[in-house]
Amino acid sequence: MSNRLAHETSPYLLQHADNPVDWWPWSPEAFAEARERGVPVMLSVGYSSCHWCHVMAHESFEDELAAAYMNEHFVNIKVDREERPDVDAVYMEAVQAATGQGGWPMTVFLTPDAEPFYFGTYFPPEPRHGMPSFMEVLEGVRTAWVGRPEEVNEVAQRIVRDLAGRQLDYGKAGTPGPEELALALLGLTRDYDAVRGGFGGAPKFPPSMVLEFLLRHHARTGSEGALQMAADTCEAMARGGIYDQLGGGFARYSVDREWVVPHFEKMLYDNALLCRVYAHLWRATGSDLARRVALETADFMVRELRTAEGGFASALDADSEDPQTGEHVEGAYYAWTPAQLAEVLGADDAMLAAAYFGVTDEGTFEHGKSVLQLPQDGPVVDAGAIAGIRQRLLAARAERPAPGRDDKIVAAWNGLAIAALAECGAYFDRPDLVERATEAADLLVRVHFDAAAGRARLARTSKDGRVGANAGVLEDYGDVAEGFLALAAVTGEGVWLEFAGFLVDLVLDRFTAEDGSLYDTAHDAERLIRRPQDPTDTAAPSGWTAAAGALLSYAAHTGSEAHRTAAERALGVVHALGPRVPRFIGHGLAVAEALLDGPREVAVVGHPEDPALAGLHRAALLGTAPGAVVAVGLPRAADGSGGEFPLLAERTLVRDLPTAYVCRHFVCARPTTDPVELADQLGAVHP
């Protein structure tokens, strides 16, 4: 018999709809029920592609005895962290403060007033490695709740007070300058793995936003060290098992420091960010590897994550059914043995493929299986031959049971995908990718936007064309605005600039504090025990730094002092954190590079039917000046007629030819009709 989650749209919640646990979604009614019954709340937070979430579900939430105990003594709430990042952030902060670590599934016990008093993550079904069993935890919490209620309430209130005292004071920290960014680069150099690429040890995550900072820093300063760290890390990841050597796209992270064995889930945000990084690396260096990986990752997103409505699904699971055992295990879809290669390719080609992809008799993964890689010392193989082998293996893999897909559309992550696909389409002459980006943007406008007077907002999620109930958080506004600005630059359609302006105006109105700092939720959002406010960039840009980037770009397009001032004040967090923890403020550092470079405003004017306009436009898009904004189209007259962008106002054509203007703070260099000269104007600036 289904529980209350059967009526939800979240794929993660629906996975638990048939549990014997009497789950509630996060709602006032759930807490009212706990208050009426006089019992605590057991809050479980996870997401659909989380491996250990599935493990705990099978071990405990599908267990009749555990479920019966939970139902009798608790009100049980299940939350999808991707739908409610605000709820996740507030209680994860409490978990990390109390235990020194966090993760998912997150397990938190609350009073009926939503105050936390006991925390954990995954709990096993029996005591293991110093961890209590889940039943021991439930019984211990129940005993404390009944026998020591004053102590429980005192703990809960102290935690809430401690969280309330953690307000950030970065709005007055000052705008980051060259010194702070140089110190950030120095800090990254100390953490850099010069042998294997990337930063730190195992597990090793793809540092997408730090890589973008390094590329922008090189573009602004000419630092060869910054470029080398970015290029070497990108090559190491592209050769490793974290990259899908057959189908393209990146897994969430590598469990080892060599990038060999991934945690196999594939997230939209990782692939959107990395697709753009590799495209920008190609733009800076002309690397064939970077071009291939950018395009393969773009094609992966379109092929495997695009939904029928035109948006992009959130993730693919790490687990899938092993055809040999029938069990759901991690990596079953992706790993190979030599015998499996031979079954598909025949003996000779299998030997070649094993050497080329690093498949060994011992295996690099589990049970004698290997994750495909491109070892540096692998054989030199004819490109046509290896392309044929790849296609045959990919076709054979498609016959295996596929990992599950989380089909919900998250606004922020689709904004990242729109930016990546639009730029890849423009750089590599793939108009189909620009079309896919435009279709995703259309979906966000059509389904996620509510522009009603007095309650304009952006919804966080949708599924099957049906908008979710949860309001967008700051990252949704920042990342979608970024996607729309990239699409405007590529297509020359000013409507995307207008939509971006609508979003950044809502950021100013509903998410900004008096000191210029930013909150993750709007001022009229549901009140939690604390209003979340996290500026650090982790798996994806924080809402804070994403919004700062969008505000800065919009100001460069329009000349709005209000938006530029808001961006500069928000970047105070980079001034404070960049020199100290650069790995965790990568996107903020990248935005700060754009601020120091201007960012430059590029206006390309001409008649759309003139073929020379396309050459100038392409040169503008391929310029490496950090965060440069590009407007293209007909000149705009003083009365507003003509071109669709403010940057095109009163621009004139030189000798009636398409003409480009490169400006900084609206002071322009000599206009040019030559794409080569334009490229020179948008090259690196050496201080």
Disulfide bonds with the S-S distance in Angstrom:
Cys50-Cys53 2.34
Cys663-Cys668 1.95
